[in-house]
């Protein structure tokens, strides 16, 4: 979880979602505040899981999915999805 916060994009990349999610830290906090079922649903919806993620524990799997979202430029899509599910 700390990797995404340290490598967070500029706040303006997430600002487009409106005042609800303004920073990568807020995105991460709200993502982890969701029920496990919702987190899993979102990372599957955004295709953020990889085959190699099957062998790691849930926390590591979620961290990898967040890093993948960052690397693929999908943080804005993730922020929108979090808002859609009420996170």
N, C-alpha and C positions, 0 to 999 in steps of 0.2 A: 504494500500500500504506500509506503514511503517513497518508492521510486517515482511514482506518478506525481506526487506532490513536489518532489525536487525538480522534476523535468517538466513541470506544468507549462502549458502554453500561456501566452499573454491572455489576460482576462477578457480582452475584446473578442477572442475567438469563441467564447461561450456567452458573451453578452447578448448575442442575437436571440437567445432563448427568452430574453426579458429579464426582469429583475429577480426572478426566482432562483436562477443558478448563474452566478457571476464569475466564479473562479473554479479552477480544477480541484482545489481543496474542498470546496463546497460540493462539487459533483461527487467526489469520492465519499465524502461524509454521507451524502444523501443516498448514494448507491448502497453503501454498507448499512444504512438505516432501513432499507427495504427488507421484507421477509425473504428468506432464502429462495422460495419458489419464484418470486418476482425477479430477483437477481438472475437466477438461472434462465428464466424466460427471456429477459432482455439480452443476455449474452448469446443465447441461441438465435434470437430474432436478428441480431446484428452480425451473426456468424463469426463470433469472437473466440470460439473454442477450436482447439487443434487436437489432432489425434494424440500427440504426446502429453496432453493435459490429463489424460485418463489415469496416468500413473501417480499423480500428485494429489495431496489433500485439497479439500474444498477452498481453504483460504488462499493457497498458492494458485489454484485454478482461477479464482476470481482476480487475483493480482495480475496474473498473466493476461487475462481477458482485458483488463483495464489498460495494461501496457500495449496490447495489440490495438485497442481502440485509439490510443494516442498515436502509435506508429502509423496507423492506416488513415489518420485524419478523421476518425469517427467520433470524436468527443462531443461534437455538437449534436450528432444523431443520438448518442447515448444520453445526453442531457435532455433532449426532447422526449426520449422514451421514458426516462425517469419521471419527468413531469406528467406524461400521459398516464402513468400507472399510479399517480398520486404521491410520488416520493418527494 
